Amino acid sequence: MKSPMTVHHAFVVTALLLCASTACQAEIKITTGHSETNAGFAFPGIPATANNDAATSAQFQLIDGQRDPNGGDLAVLHDGRVPGSEDQPAQNFFFRAGTAGGRIRIDLGRVISIKQVSSYSWHGGPRGPQVYTLYATDGTAEGFNGEPKAGTDPTKTGWKQIAAVDTRPKEGDGAGQHGVTISDSAGVIGQFRYLLFDITRTEDRDNFGNTFYSEFDVIDANAPAPTSIVQKPILKTFETEDGKFKFIVDATDAPDLVEWTEKKLKPVVIEWYPKVVALLPSEGYQAPTTVTFRFRSDMRGTPASAAGAGVNLNTLWFRRELEGEACGAVVHELVHVVQNYWGSRGQPRAQTTPGWIVEGIADYVRWFLYEPQSRGAEITKGTFAKANYDTSYRVTANFLNWVTQTCDKEFVRKLNAAAREGRYDESLWKDWTGKTVEELGGEWKKFHEQRLNAK
């Protein structure tokens, strides 16, 4: 079985474009690479992202379309840097949710001999693949339009089509890192000043099909060799004994935590991820079989987070909590990976599950199943006054545990299934227990009041 560390591939697509003279032909080559994990944007036949290429000091302009406010601005496309994880919106440029893409123009400032054009992207879902058509011009053609809007054929306004790129796979959503390099068999693509990326979304099933573009590089054939500041990834992989589940830990940002990962984190993940999957089933649902963990130093205030099949770990926080809450926090995030409630957003009439339930279930598994001896979700005299069933996290976990013990031992399983399928409704509480959530919350509060007064 091939390790996820080395799951990558490259393809070369060739397109013949006639030169001005019928005596010659230029052969454009499109080399694409894809890695399902963090390969450090290293693909066969594709150069590393550069921080001194012609695009570094070029002017990037949004010709058509709208930038998504959750993402970075155009500057992230030519800073030589790439994101550290699959879900870092601010480190990528992407078009606004629900739109069909747009056009980006690069002004290199002067006509140069373009040797290569490369593009890089990364996302844990359908926003990973790249779909665009690349045009170029020196800006001197008669009738030249430097800002062709959507619906205008650039080739009719002084532009030359260079290549059409589509890295979407035949099967699956293409999650992971993608790299593309466009070159020419003759060594130079052409003499150009302007490049135009006409970008299309990868899918229109929902509002989230616009690619997370991380970097655009343009190599001048007459300039010094490009340099890169991208770090080589430090990856550790392991799997459950039956091979059903695989795990990848990206410790590039925290090489000092590799030993802790091997000794402490690995046994917990191998034991508890299958347990969580078994605890939270629903009809027809299959939990992710590969989960990736990434240590990150840019997570201010947040110990950990989950998105899709990825878990982000705050490097500074984990260094402080290696002997404290570190493993418990990972179990909490593993619950979020299995919950996968965001998968219901594309369903018609899907109901949104309140956040207090989402976090409450995750903390219920952590505090009452994984580490009950820690009593981390106990209601005390100091916390009782502000405790309410929908307070979220530990308090809601305590409430869910009480409902499970008092009313229905399968309650959390049922609640999770309803949330995952987009059919959560407050009426379910009464359907399953005979009482509304407010009535249950009142009884739970009274139970703790009597318990605390009896001490």
C-alpha positions in Angstrom: 0.0 0.0 0.0 1.5 3.4 -1.0 2.0 5.7 1.9 0.0 8.9 1.8 3.3 10.8 2.1 4.1 9.9 -1.4 0.7 10.0 -3.1 1.4 12.4 -5.9 1.4 12.3 -9.7 2.1 14.4 -12.6 0.7 14.6 -16.1 1.9 16.3 -19.2 -0.6 17.6 -21.7 0.6 19.0 -25.0 -1.2 21.5 -27.3 0.0 22.5 -30.8 -0.2 26.2 -31.5 0.9 27.4 -35.0 3.6 30.0 -35.2 3.2 33.0 -37.5 5.3 31.2 -40.0 3.8 28.0 -41.4 7.3 26.5 -41.4 7.4 26.1 -37.6 5.2 24.8 -34.8 5.4 25.7 -31.1 4.5 23.0 -28.6 2.9 24.1 -25.4 3.3 21.7 -22.5 1.0 21.6 -19.5 2.5 19.7 -16.6 0.1 19.1 -13.7 0.8 17.6 -10.3 -1.6 16.6 -7.4 -0.9 15.4 -3.9 -3.7 14.4 -1.5 -1.6 15.5 1.4 1.0 18.2 2.2 3.7 17.5 -0.3 5.2 20.9 0.2 4.0 21.8 -3.3 6.7 19.5 -4.7 5.7 17.7 -7.9 7.7 16.0 -10.6 8.3 18.4 -13.5 7.0 21.4 -11.6 9.3 23.9 -10.0 9.0 25.0 -6.4 7.1 28.3 -5.8 9.5 31.2 -6.4 10.0 34.5 -4.5 12.1 36.2 -7.1 10.2 35.5 -10.4 8.8 38.1 -12.8 5.4 38.0 -11.0 6.9 39.0 -7.7 7.1 42.7 -8.5 4.3 42.6 -11.2 1.0 44.4 -10.9 -2.0 42.0 -10.4 -5.5 43.4 -11.2 -8.9 41.9 -10.9 -10.4 42.5 -14.3 -13.7 40.6 -13.7 -15.4 38.9 -10.8 -15.4 39.6 -7.0 -12.8 38.6 -4.4 -14.2 36.6 -1.5 -13.8 38.7 1.6 -12.9 35.6 3.6 -9.8 35.1 1.4 -6.6 37.0 0.9 -6.1 39.8 -1.6 -4.2 39.5 -4.9 -0.9 40.1 -3.1 -0.9 36.5 -1.8 -0.6 35.3 -5.4 2.9 36.6 -5.9 4.5 36.7 -2.4 6.4 33.4 -2.9 4.6 31.9 0.1 2.1 29.1 0.3 -0.4 28.1 3.0 0.6 25.7 5.8 -2.7 23.8 5.7 -5.6 23.0 3.3 -8.0 25.5 5.0 -6.2 28.8 5.3 -8.5 31.2 3.4 -6.4 34.3 4.2 -3.4 32.7 2.6 -5.2 32.1 -0.7 -7.1 34.2 -3.3 -10.5 32.9 -4.4 -13.6 34.4 -5.9 -16.7 35.1 -3.9 -18.9 32.2 -2.9 -21.7 31.5 -5.3 -20.0 33.2 -8.3 -18.7 31.6 -11.4 -15.1 32.8 -11.2 -13.4 35.8 -12.9 -10.4 37.2 -14.6 -7.0 38.3 -13.2 -4.5 40.3 -15.3 -0.8 40.3 -14.6 1.2 43.3 -15.8 4.9 42.4 -15.9 5.9 46.0 -16.5 7.7 45.3 -19.7 7.9 42.7 -22.5 9.9 39.7 -21.3 10.8 36.2 -22.7 8.4 34.0 -20.7 9.9 30.6 -20.1 7.3 29.2 -17.7 4.0 30.1 -16.0 3.1 28.1 -12.9 0.1 28.1 -10.6 -0.4 26.4 -7.2 -3.5 25.7 -5.1 -4.6 23.8 -2.0 -7.9 22.9 -0.4 -9.4 19.9 1.3 -12.3 19.7 -1.1 -13.5 20.7 -4.5 -11.7 24.1 -4.2 -8.4 22.3 -4.7 -8.3 21.7 -8.5 -7.6 24.5 -11.0 -9.7 25.4 -14.1 -8.6 28.3 -16.2 -7.6 29.5 -19.6 -4.3 31.5 -19.9 -3.9 34.3 -22.5 -0.9 36.6 -23.2 -0.1 39.7 -25.2 2.6 42.2 -25.6 -0.1 44.9 -25.6 0.7 46.3 -29.1 -1.9 44.6 -31.3 -4.4 46.8 -33.1 -7.7 47.1 -31.1 -6.0 45.8 -27.9 -8.3 45.7 -24.9 -6.3 45.4 -21.7 -9.3 44.7 -19.5 -11.6 42.2 -21.3 -14.6 41.4 -19.2 -16.4 38.1 -18.9 -18.2 37.4 -22.1 -15.5 39.1 -24.2 -13.3 36.7 -26.2 -9.8 37.9 -25.5 -8.5 36.5 -28.8 -10.7 39.1 -30.5 -9.1 42.0 -28.6 -5.4 41.5 -29.0 -4.7 38.5 -26.8 -3.3 35.0 -27.7 -4.6 31.9 -26.0 -1.7 30.0 -24.5 -3.2 27.1 -22.6 -6.4 25.6 -21.2 -5.9 24.1 -17.7 -8.2 21.6 -15.9 -6.8 19.5 -13.1 -10.1 18.1 -11.9 -9.9 14.3 -11.6 -12.3 11.9 -13.3 -13.3 10.6 -9.8 -13.5 12.4 -6.5 -13.3 16.1 -5.7 -9.6 16.5 -6.2 -8.9 17.6 -2.7 -5.3 18.4 -1.9 -2.4 20.3 -3.4 -2.3 21.1 -7.1 0.5 22.4 -9.2 0.5 23.4 -12.9 3.4 24.5 -15.1 3.0 25.8 -18.6 6.1 25.7 -20.8 7.2 25.4 -24.4 9.3 22.8 -26.1 11.3 25.5 -27.8 12.3 26.9 -24.4 10.3 30.2 -24.5 6.5 30.6 -24.6 6.7 34.0 -26.1 7.5 37.7 -25.7 4.8 39.1 -23.6 4.1 41.9 -21.1 0.5 40.9 -20.0 -1.0 37.6 -18.8 -4.7 37.0 -18.4 -6.1 34.2 -16.2 -9.7 33.4 -17.1 -10.7 31.4 -14.1 -13.7 29.1 -13.8 -15.1 27.4 -10.7 -14.7 23.7 -10.3 -18.3 22.8 -9.6 -21.7 24.5 -9.2 -23.5 22.0 -7.0 -23.2 24.5 -4.1 -21.7 28.0 -3.5 -18.2 26.6 -2.7 -16.5 25.7 -6.0 -14.0 28.6 -6.4 -10.4 27.4 -6.2 -8.1 28.4 -3.4 -5.2 29.8 -5.5 -2.0 30.1 -3.5 0.6 31.4 -5.9 1.1 32.4 -9.6 4.8 32.4 -10.8 6.1 33.7 -14.1 9.7 32.8 -15.1 11.7 35.1 -17.2 14.1 33.2 -19.5 16.7 35.9 -19.1 16.5 36.4 -15.4 18.5 34.8 -12.6 17.4 31.3 -11.5 14.3 31.4 -9.3 14.7 30.8 -5.5 12.1 29.4 -3.1 11.3 29.9 0.6 8.9 26.9 0.9 9.9 24.5 3.7 10.3 20.8 3.0 7.4 19.1 4.9 8.0 16.9 7.9 5.3 14.2 7.8 4.6 11.3 10.0 2.1 8.6 9.0 0.4 5.7 10.8 -2.7 3.7 10.5 -5.0 1.4 12.5 -4.0 -2.2 12.8 -6.7 -3.3 10.3 -5.6 -0.6 7.8 -9.0 0.9 7.7 -8.0 4.4 8.9 -4.8 6.3 8.1 -3.4 9.4 9.8 -0.9 12.0 8.7 0.8 14.4 11.0 2.4 17.5 9.5 5.0 18.6 11.9 6.8 21.0 9.6 5.9 23.8 11.9 6.9 21.9 15.1 9.8 19.4 14.6 10.3 19.4 18.3 6.8 17.7 18.7 7.6 14.7 16.5 8.6 12.6 19.5 5.4 13.5 21.5 3.4 12.7 18.4 4.9 9.2 18.2 4.7 8.4 21.9 1.5 10.1 23.0 -0.7 11.3 20.2 -0.4 8.2 17.9 -1.8 5.7 20.4 -4.7 8.0 21.3 -5.7 8.6 17.7 -5.4 4.9 16.7 -7.6 3.9 19.6 -10.2 6.7 19.7 -10.9 7.6 16.1 -12.5 4.2 15.3 -14.4 4.4 18.6 -15.8 7.8 17.6 -16.8 6.5 14.2 -18.6 3.6 15.8 -20.3 5.9 18.3 -21.7 8.4 15.8 -23.1 6.5 12.8 -25.9 7.3 10.5 -27.5 5.5 7.6 -25.3 5.5 4.5 -22.6 7.7 6.1 -18.9 6.8 5.9 -16.5 8.8 8.0 -13.2 10.0 6.5 -10.7 7.2 6.2 -7.7 9.5 6.1 -7.3 12.3 8.7 -4.5 14.9 8.5 -3.2 16.8 11.5 -1.2 20.0 11.1 0.8 21.9 13.7 0.4 25.6 13.0 2.0 28.7 14.7 -0.5 31.2 13.3 -3.6 30.1 15.4 -4.0 32.9 17.8 -6.1 31.9 20.9 -7.5 28.8 19.3 -6.1 25.5 20.7 -7.3 23.4 17.8 -9.8 23.3 14.9 -11.2 20.9 12.4 -12.3 21.4 8.8 -13.3 18.4 6.6 -10.8 15.6 7.3 -8.1 18.0 8.6 -7.3 19.0 12.2 -5.2 22.1 12.9 -3.2 22.1 16.1 -1.9 25.3 17.7 1.8 24.7 18.0 2.4 27.1 21.0 -0.7 25.9 22.9 0.2 22.2 22.4 3.8 22.8 23.6 2.3 24.1 26.9 -0.3 21.3 27.2 1.6 18.2 26.2 1.0 16.7 29.7 -2.3 18.4 30.2 -5.2 18.9 27.8 -3.4 18.2 24.5 -4.7 14.7 23.8 -8.2 15.5 25.0 -8.3 18.5 22.6 -7.4 16.2 19.7 -10.2 13.8 20.7 -12.6 16.7 20.6 -11.5 17.7 17.1 -11.8 14.0 15.9 -15.4 14.2 16.9 -15.9 17.2 14.6 -14.2 15.3 11.7 -16.7 12.4 12.2 -19.7 14.7 12.7 -19.3 16.2 9.2 -22.4 18.4 9.7 -21.2 20.7 6.9 -21.9 17.9 4.5 -25.6 18.6 4.8 -25.4 22.2 3.6 -26.0 21.2 0.0 -29.2 19.3 0.8 -32.5 21.0 0.0 -34.3 22.3 3.1 -31.4 21.2 5.4 -31.7 22.6 8.9 -28.7 24.2 10.6 -27.7 22.6 13.9 -27.1 25.1 16.7 -23.4 25.5 17.6 -24.0 24.6 21.2 -25.1 21.1 20.1 -22.1 20.7 17.8 -19.6 21.6 20.5 -21.6 19.9 23.2 -21.4 16.5 21.5 -17.7 16.9 20.9 -17.1 17.7 24.6 -19.4 14.9 25.7 -17.2 12.3 23.9 -14.1 13.9 25.3 -15.1 14.5 29.0 -17.5 11.6 29.6 -16.1 8.9 27.4 -12.4 9.6 26.8 -11.3 11.2 30.1 -14.2 10.9 32.6 -11.6 10.6 35.4 -10.6 14.3 34.9 -14.1 15.5 35.8 -13.5 18.4 33.4 -17.2 18.9 32.7 -18.4 18.8 36.2 -20.9 21.5 37.4 -19.6 23.1 40.5 -20.9 25.8 42.9 -18.7 28.3 41.1 -20.1 27.5 37.6 -23.7 26.6 38.6 -25.2 30.1 38.4 -24.2 30.7 34.8 -24.7 27.1 33.6 -27.5 26.6 31.1 -28.2 23.6 28.8 -27.1 25.6 25.7 -24.0 27.2 27.3 -22.0 24.9 24.9 -18.8 22.9 25.3 -18.4 21.4 28.8 -21.7 22.6 30.2 -23.7 21.3 27.3 -21.7 18.1 27.5 -22.8 17.7 31.1 -26.4 18.2 30.0 -26.2 15.7 27.2 -24.6 13.2 29.6 -27.5 13.7 32.0 -30.1 13.3 29.2 -28.3 10.1 28.1 -28.3 8.7 31.6 -31.8 9.8 32.5 -33.8 9.4 29.4 -32.2 7.6 26.5 -28.8 5.9 26.3 -28.9 6.3 22.5 -29.7 10.0 22.6 -26.4 11.4 21.4 -26.3 8.9 18.5 -29.8 10.0 17.4 -29.0 13.7 17.9 -25.8 13.4 15.8 -27.5 11.5 13.0 -30.3 14.2 12.8 -27.7 17.0 12.7 -25.5 15.3 10.0 -28.6 14.7 7.8 -29.7 18.3 8.1 -33.0 17.5 9.9 -32.3 18.8 13.4 -35.4 20.4 15.0 -36.2 21.2 18.6 -39.3 19.0 18.4 -36.9 16.0 18.3 -36.2 16.4 22.0 -39.9 15.9 22.9 -40.2 13.1 20.3 -37.4 11.1 21.9 -37.8 12.0 25.6 -41.4 13.2 26.0 -40.2 16.6 27.2 -39.0 19.8 25.5 -35.4 20.8 25.6 -36.3 23.7 28.0 -38.1 21.3 30.3 -35.2 18.9 30.3 -32.8 21.8 30.9 -34.9 22.9 33.9 -34.8 19.4 35.4 -31.1 19.1 34.8 -30.4 22.4 36.6 -32.6 21.3 39.5 -30.7 18.0 39.7 -27.4 19.8 40.1 -28.9 22.3 42.6 -30.0 19.5 44.8 -26.7 17.7 44.4 -24.6 20.8 45.3 -26.9 21.6 48.3 -26.5 18.1 49.6 -22.7 18.4 49.9 
